[in-house]
Amino acid sequence: MRRPGGVYDLSYSQDMAILRTRFRWTMALFGGVLLMCTPFLAGPVVTNLLNVVAITSISVAGLNLLMGFAGQISIGHAAFMAVGAYTGGILATHFGVTFWLGLPSAGICAALAGILVALPSLRVKGFYLAMATLAVQFIIPWIVINVRPDITGGINALTLPRPKIGSFVLDSQEKWLYVIMPLTFLMLFFAKNLARTRLGRAWVAIRDNDLAAEALGVNLFHYKALAFAASSFYAGVAGCLWAFWAGAASTEPFGLHYSVWLLGMAIIGGLGTTLGSILGAAAIVVLDRIVLISGPIIEPLLPTVTKGTVGASMAPITFGLVLTLFLIFEPRGLAHRWEVIRSWWDHYPFRY
């Protein structure tokens, strides 16, 4: 394993450590403090952007567990976010369950839904698995809208109460930051360590060669089901967090387009890496905001184009172009590029 010059492993715990040097610990602590001070250093716009990136990172981390480590594709990841959003919302509005109990409940319900979806999907792979998960993307929103609309709200959004801790009510972007960021750190930290356990190694074996993994004693059915459950759990937590942060649960944000965007975030960030979940989510969310801002500026330069269509069309066009460029020139994603830069820094000036 690549190490900075002069750093040696004296135990297995050092070899497996995420942050190995005092410099990296110092930079991590400094970054955490700076992140928590964002509401004081920047405005609500930047704080809102950080909240969106953090919530999206949780969902992308779950998709990365399924695709990057287990090698199973899913085009219905946003549907499991909807399951988490409506689970937490229904528990809060109809049963009086607090957000803090509804959040893990949403993840568990989404994980159960993921296992149900995985059962018929485990006998297929590749294109057929993609089609099976695509069906989920249409089935779950249909159930939410048409089955018991008196509970889910149907086509209307389900308004949610603001979570609170005693007298501390989460009613602003700044307050939400202090909840979303620690939760995102814990979820990503758990995903990082989960990938390095026996379960994670079994997923990697299935991803690399499922026949060889089965010959070595890996139970494909068991581990693939766990991969779907873990991925859906992360999606459920992210969906519930998104719904309470937005103040309403609706199927509109969790459509097919968002599943495709999550898939692109995982690819652009780097499959099989936890860091890629953060980098991919941050890159696409920031890019989307830039496109939304630049749309009205570019529109007057195109007088023949219908008013209002430039901004709406630029987002998918830009996303598709960026994804294509990454697939051609950097298929391993931003995480790999970061590793190359860090390797250069660690070995400077003694580069080969």
N, C-alpha and C positions, 0 to 999 in steps of 0.2 A: 504494500500500500504506500502511496506517495506521502512523504512527510517533509516538513520544512527542514533545512539544513541544521544539523546539530540536535535534532529531536529523535529520541530513540524510545522504543517500546520495552518496558520492563515488566509488564503484566498484561493479562488479557483485558482487564478493565481499561488500561490505557490504549490498547489497540482498538477497542470498540468505542472509545469516547468520541462524541460529536465535536466538542470543542477541546482541543488538546493543549494549547499554549496559553500563557497569560495574556498575550496580545489579543488573541481571539476572544477570550473571556472578557477582556476589557472592552473590546469593540462591541461585543454582544450586549453587555450591560449598558454601554453608552447609547447604543441604538435603541434599546428598550426604554431607557429614560427619555430619550429624545422623542420617541413615539408617543409616550404618555403625556409629554408636554405639548403635543401638536395643537390641542385646543387653545393654548395660550400663545403659541408661536405663529399659528396660521388661522385662517378664518373657518367658518362652518363648511365652506365648499370643499376645502382640502380634507377636513375631518369626515365629511360625507363620503368622499372618494375613498378614503382609507377604510371606512366601514364596509363599503361595497366590495372592495378588494379582499378584505379579510373573510367576509361571509362566502364569497365566491371561491376563495382558496380552500375552504373546508370541503365544499362540494367537489372541486377538482381533485383534491387529495383522495377522496373516496373513489372517484372514477379512475384515478391513477393506481389505486390498489387493485382494481379489477382488470384494467387494461395493461398498465405498465408492469405489474408484478405477476398477475395470474394469466395474462394474455387473452382475456375474454372481452370481446367488444360489446359495447352497449350504446344504443342510440336513443334510449329512453330514460336517461339519468335524471332529467328535469322532472319527469313524472313522479319519481320517488321524493323529490323535493316537495312536490305538491302534496304527497301523502303526509309528510312531516308537517307542512304548513297547516293543513286542515285538521290533523290530529291535535296539534297544540291549540289551534283556534277553537275547535269544538269543545275540547276539555275546559278551556278557559271561559267560553261564553255560555255553555249549557250546563256545565257541572261544577263550575267555580274552582277548578284546579289552577293553581298558580303557575306562572311561566316557568319557574325553577323546577317544578315537577313535570310540567308538560314537555319541556325540552328533551329529557331522556326518554319520556314516553313516546314522543314523536320519532326519535331515532329507532326505538324498538319496533314500533308499528311499521316503519319503513323497512326495517330489516326483515320482518316477517313477510311483508309484501315482496321483498326481493327474493326470499327463499321460494315463495309460491311461483314467482316468475321463473326462477332458476330450474325448478323441477322439470317442466317440459322442455326447457331450453338446453339442458345438460347433454342431451343426446345429439345435439347438432353443434356445429362450430363454423367459424368463418362467416361467409355471406348469409347463411341460413340463421345463424345466431343473431346477426345484425337485424334481420327481418323480424325475428321473434321479439327482440327487445323494442323494435320500432312499433310493433303492435301495442305494446304496453303504453307507449306514449299517447295513443289514441283512446285506449280503453279506460285508463284511470281518470282522465279529465271528463270523459262521458259519464262515468259512475258518479263523480262529484257533482256534476251539473244536473243529472236526471234522476238519480236515486236519492230519495229523501232530501229534496231541495229545501224543506223546512228547517233542516239542521245545518246543511252546508251553505245555504244561501242561494243555491242554484247558479244562475248566470250573474247574479249580483255578488259583490265582494262581501266577505264576512268581516265586519268591523270587530277589532280586537281591543281589549283594555290594555292600558299601559302598565307594564310590569313595574314593580317597586320593591325596594328593600327598606322596610320600615316606612319612614317618611321620605326616603330618597326615591323619587319617581323618574323613570327613564323616559323623559319627554323631550329630549334634545339630542342632536348628533354628538355633542361633547360628552354627555352622560353615557350614551350608548358605547362610545369608544372604550370606556373603562370596563365594559362587560364583554364586548366583542373581541378585543385584542387578547386578553388572557385566555378566553375560551378557544380562540383560534390557535394560540400557542400550544395549549394542552392537546388539542386534537391533532395538530401536525406533529407534535412530539411523540404522541402515541402511535401515529401512522409510521413515523420513522423507525421506532423501535419494533413495531409489529412486523415490519418488513424484514427485520433481522432475526426473528425468532424461527422456530421450527416450522411454524405455519407459513411464514414468508418464504422460507427456502423451498417448501413444498410448492408454493405458488410459482416460484421462478422455475422449478423443475418442470411443472406443467406447461408453463409458457414456452420454454425452450424446446421440449419434446415430450408431449403427453404420453406417447407410447413407451418411451424409455422410462419415464417417471412411474408409470403403472407397473412396468416390469420390475422396478426397484422397490415396489411395495406401497407406492403413494395411491391412496384411495381417491380416484378422480372425482367421483360423485360427491364425496364428503368435502373435499377441499374447494371444489368449484362452488358448491353451495355456500360455504363459508365466505368465499370471495364476494359473491353476490350479496350476502348478508352484511358484510363489513362495508362494502361500497354503498349499499342502500342506507345503512345506519348513518354514515357521514352525510348522505344527501338529505335524510330526514332531519337531522340536526340543523343543517344549513337552511333547509326550507322553513323550519319552525322559527329559526332566528331571523330569517328574512321577513317572514310574515309579521312578527311582533315588532321588528324594527320599522317596517313600513306602516304598521297600524292596521293592516287588513290582510286577509287571506283570499286569494283569487287564483284561478287557473291561467289567467292571461300571461303572467310573467314566466310560467313554466311550460311553455309550448315547445313544439318541435324545434323551432329556431334556436331556443336557448339550449336544448340538448346538443345541437350541432356546435353551438358556440363553446360549450363546456368541453366537447370533444376536441375542438381546435385549440382551446387553452391548454389541455393536457399535452397535445402534440407540440405546440410551440414552446411550452415550458420545458418539456423533456419527459418522456415516458420512463417510468421506473425510478424516478427521483422525487423525493418529497419537496426539495427546493424548487423543482420545476412547477409544482402546483402553485407556489407563490408567484414565481416569475411569470408564468403563463397567464394567470389571472390578472396580475398587475399590468402586464403589457397590453392585453386586449381591452381591459376596462379603461385604461388611460387613452388608448387609441380610439375607443368609441367616443369618449368625451371630446377628444380633439376633433373628430369628424363632426360631431354635433355642433361644435362651436364654429368650425370652418364652413359648414353647409350654407348658412345665410350669407357668408362673405362671398362665396363662389357663385351663388345663385344669380346675382345681378350681371355677372359676366357671361351668362348663358340666357339671353333673352328669349330664345325659341323654346326653351324647356318650360314645362308647366310649373307654375309657382308652387313651392312646397315639396316637390318631388326629388330635388337634388339632395337635400339632407337625408331623406328617407332611403334613397338608393345608394348613397355613398357608403353607408355603414356596411352592408353585406358585400359590396364590391371591394372595399378596402380589406375587409376580413378575409375574403377569398383570395385576394392578391397576396396578402401577407402570409397566409397559410401555404399557398403554393410556393412562394419563395423559400419558406422554411423547409418544406419537403424536398426542395431541390438542392439548396445550398447548406442547410443546417438541419438535417433530419433528426439529429439527437437533441435538438432544442437548446433553449437558452441556458439550461443547467450545465450542459456540456461546454458551452462557450465560457461560462463562468469558471468551470474547473480548469480550462486551458489558461485563462488569465491568472487564476490563483496559483497554478503550477509555475507559471513564469515568475510570479512575485516571490513564491517560496524559495525558488532556486536562483534568484538573481544575486550576484552577477555571474554565477557558475552555470549557465545554460549550455546544454549540448547543441 
